[in-house]
Amino acid sequence: MVRPFKFRAAGVLGAAALCLALPGLVATLGGSARAGGTLEERKLPMKFGWVGCEPNCRGWVSAVGIITADSPKEFDDFARGRDLNGATVVLDSSGGSVNDSIALGRRFRSLGMLTTVGSTLVDHGPKGDRTSVSPEAYCESMCVFLLLSGKTRYVPDQAHVRVHQIWMGDRADDAKAASYTAQDLMIVERDVGRLAKYTFDMGGAGDLLALALSVPPWEELHELSPSELRLTHLVTADAVAAVLPTSETTVPVAELAPKQVQDRFTSQAAEAEPGAPAPRSTKTAEAIPARVGAVGPAQ
């Protein structure tokens, strides 16, 4: 009998939100002061929230946290009674279960949803609630493949999109010293195949798989540069207006000075950017319940 394994989901650095307001948008987010973005929220199982805006713009879906075995069903429950066809999903996630991410991504694509990376914030002011989307957000590990599911995909310059190999979560901390059976290798190779098929079904490039599968668990996650985001087909739009509601007074989330990120294919030793966080190790997310990330039948 093949025992279930969980795959590693990268932890996320806390970062000060560089928030750009979207003037004129009034959120109706169930009283929550923040729809995403904190380190603790990204350690928890993924939650979905609807951010409505008034008077003349469409809303979006906030998706924050780790993709678990429950995420596809929770999204189905969230979507029930809502018209989400063509809606935008704003992602802030450290990844999670391989097969459940694939299942969730296929649900997004079946609805023709659009995807971007960001943290949805709500400011409770005297004149009502106002929403903003911070571009300083994270999409790591399997979240990158959720991003790929969007019919149109936009990544602001300040977002951090990072990739690595899929790995067994219970052995990611000391992957070189751990032992592996033939069944372990069979499960990993099977799911790499599933991930490859999904990537091409979503319109991604083989370069995305090549980049992700070149980063072992004992190395830092590789952050995709702007050119790599294009090379892998993760980005299909140049402006935030392609995926998020805008108005004449809106400040697009991309209008901050772009960060410098080096291509992995051209240099294996990128220099640290000034003011960047210290290097960190990648570990299985501590908040994942025991059954989260278990390999099961693809959906």
N, C-alpha and C positions, 0 to 999 in steps of 0.2 A: 504493500500500500504506500503510495507516495504521500508523504506528509506535506502540509502547506508551508510555504515560505513567504516571508514578507520582504519586499524590496526596499532598499534604502531611499529615504526622502531627505533631501538636504536641509539642514537648519538654515535659518535666515538671520542676517545681521539686523539689529535695530538701526533705524536711520531717522534723522529728523525729517519730517515731512516738509517738502518744498511745495507749498500749496498755492495753486493758481486758481483764483475764484472764477466761477462762471456766472457773471452778473445776470440777474433777472430770472434765475432758475430757483424754484421753490421746491424743496424736497418734501416728500411725504413718506418717510422711511420708518414708520412704526415707532417713533419716539426715540430711536437710537441716535446718540450723538456722534457715533462713528460707525461707518459701515465696513470698515476694513483698515488694515495697515499696521496694527501693532504686532510686535513680536509674539506676544502670547496668543493673539488671534490666529496667527499663521501656524502655531503649533497645534491648534485644535482642528478637529474634522471640518471639512469645508462646509460653509454656510452660504446660502443664497439669499439675497435681498433685492427687492425692487425699489429703484430710485425713480420716483415720478417727478416730473417738472412741469411748471406752468409759466406762461399761458400757452405758448406756441412751440413746444418742442417735444420730442419723444424722450422717454426715460431710458434707463439701462439696468442691467442685472449686475449686482456686485457679487463676486465669487471669491471668498477669502478662506484660506486654510488648506489642510491636507486632504487629498483625494483618498477616500476610504472605500471599503466594500459597500458602504451604505450610500455613497454619493450619487450614483445613478438613480436610485429610487427616490432619494430626497429631492433631486432635481425634478423628477417626474411629478412628485407631490407638489413642489413649488410651482411648476408650470401649469398644473391643472387649473382651469378656469381663467388663465391669462393668455392673451394673444402675444406670443413671443416670436412670431415669425419675423425675421429680419431684425430682431433686437440686438443690442450690443452687450457683450459680456466683458466686464472690467475685472481682470484677473490679478490676484495678489496671493501667490501660493508657493510653497516649497516642495511641491510634488506629491508623491504618494504611490499608490498601487498601480502597477503597470496595466493590468487587464481592465481594472475599473476606470482608469483614465481613458483607455481606448473606447470603452462603452459610453462614457460621458461625452467624449469628443464626437462620437457618431451621432449622439442625440443633438448636440449643438448644430452639427452640419445638416441634419435632417430638417431643422427649423430655419435653415438659411441664416444663422446668427452671425454677427460680426464680432471680432475679438480685439482686445487691446490690453495693455498692462497699466495698472494704476491703482491708487488707493482712494476710495470714495469717502469724502469727509462731509459732515453736516455741521454748519455753524448756526446755533440757535440765537438769533438776534431779535431786537425789539420789534422789527418789522416782519418777523417770520423767519423760517428756516431757509438757509441758502446752502446750496451744494457746491462742492469743488472737487476736482480730481487732481490728486497729487501724482506727478510723474515719477516721483522717487519711490518705486515699488519693485517687487521681485517676482519673477516667474522662473522657477528652477525645476530641474529634473523633469518629471512627467508633466508639469504645468506647461512646459514648452510645447508638448504635443497637443495639449488643450488649445493653446494659442493657435496652433496650426489648423485647428478645426474650423476657424472662422472663414466665412465666404470672402470677407474682406478683412485684412489684418494690418494693424498699425501699432508701432512701438515707439513711444517718445524717447528722445535721446537720453533722458535721465533714468529710464527704466533699466533694470538689471536682468538680463535673460541669460541663464547659465545652464550648461549641460554637463552630463557625465554618463558613465555606464550604468545600466541597471545592475543591481547586486542584491544578494540576500541580506536583508536588514539585520538579521541576528549575527552576521559575521562581517559587517562593514567596518567596525571599529578597528579590527586587526585582521584585515582581509588576507594578508600574506601568510600569517601564521595559522589561519583557520584550515580545517580539512574539508574536502568536498568529495561527494560520491558521484558515481556515474549518473544517478538519478538527478542530482543537483544540476549537473551540466546539461542533462536533457531538458530540464525545466527552463533553464536560462536560454538555451538555444531555441527552444520552442517559442518563448516569448519574444526573443529578438526577431524571429520570423514574423510573428504577429505584429510587432511594432513596425517592421519594414513594410508589410502590406498596408497597414493603416497610413503610414507616412505617404506612400505613393497614392493611395486612395484620396487623401486630403490635398494632393497637389504639391506636397513637399518634395525636396530634392534628396538624392542619395547623399549629398554632402552633409546634411543634417545628421544622418545616421553615422557617417564617417567621423564627424566631429565628436558626437556624443560617445561613441564606442571607443574612442581613442583616449578617454580620460578615466583611468582606473580609480578605485575608491581611496587609494592612498595619496592621491593628488588633489589639489584644489579644483573646485568646479571651474570650467572654462567659461568666461563671459564672452558672449558673441559680440563681435564688433559690428558697426553699421554695415560694412561690406559683407560680413558673414551672414547677417540677417537677410540680406538680399540674395546672397548665394544659395542659401538654404530654402528660399521662398517663404520664410516666415513673415516677411513684410511685403505687402502688396499695395500699400497706400502711403503717400508722402505727407498727408495732412490729417490732423485730428478730425477735421470736419467730415472725413469719409466714414467715421465710426461713431462719433459723439455728437449730441445736439449742440448747436452753436447759434449765436445771434450776432448782430453787428458789433456788440460790445464785448463779446467773448474773447478772453485771452487764451489761445490754444495752449495745451499742456506742453507742447514741444518747444516753446519759445524761451528756453534757457540755454546757456552756453553748452554745446555738446561736450560730453566726456570723451576722453581719449581711450580707446580700447584697441589692442593689437590683435591681428588675425593669428589664430593658432597655426594655421597652415603655413604661414610665412615666418613665424617665430615661436618657439616653444618656451621662451623665457621673456615674457613681457615685463617691462619695467613698471614698478608701482607708481600710480599717479599721485601727485601731491595731495595730501589730506585724505587719502583713501584709508579705509579701515585696515588694521593689521591682518596678515594672512590668518586664515582659520581652517580648522579641519572640518571635514564633512562627516556627519554622523546620522544614523537612523534617528528620525524625529522621536523624541522621548515621549511625546503625548500620544503616539499611535497605539490604540488598543491591540491586544495580542492577535486578533483576527484581521486587523487592517492590513491590506496589501497582500493577503493570501492569494495565491495563484488559483484561479478557478477557470471554468469554461469561458472562452471569449464570448462577448455579447455583440 
